[in-house]
Amino acid sequence: MMSQTRPTSDADDAVRVRRRIPVPALRERRDGSGPLLAALSGLDGVLSVSADATKGRVTVDYLLTRTDYGALEQALAAAGLPPARGRWARVRAAWFQNLDLTGRANAAAPEAACCSRPPGRPRITDGR
């Protein structure tokens, strides 16, 4: 098992995500960990990458405000080790991509209004 890690701050923990990506070709190409680690580590927002050739999967920690699951899949394909493409893998990839985009939107959203009252809506008074 090979891995690479970058230091992070405590503020990044709220948007930090860990994904395990099945890469079947990793089992066949035991020398594939080097280019794979380099390709994923080069992406902006990737904090750590580890590859397990015996299980045929890659574990990636990243900041969802900077990258997403789709970018990880593209980087794997560009490195010559595409992720699994079976029916379940495609459903799972779409689900992870949706989670990442939703998390990114939530991280960028303004702070919630106080007392369950939408901002900009006037308070109703009874005229007293």
Secondary structure, 3 states (H helix, E strand, C coil): CEEEECCCCHHHHHHEEEEEEECCHHHHCHHHHHHHHHHHHCCCCEEEEEEECCCCEEEEEEECCCCCHHHHHHHHHHCCCCCCCCHHHHHHHHHHHHHHHHHHHHHHCCCCCHHHCCCCCCCCCCCC
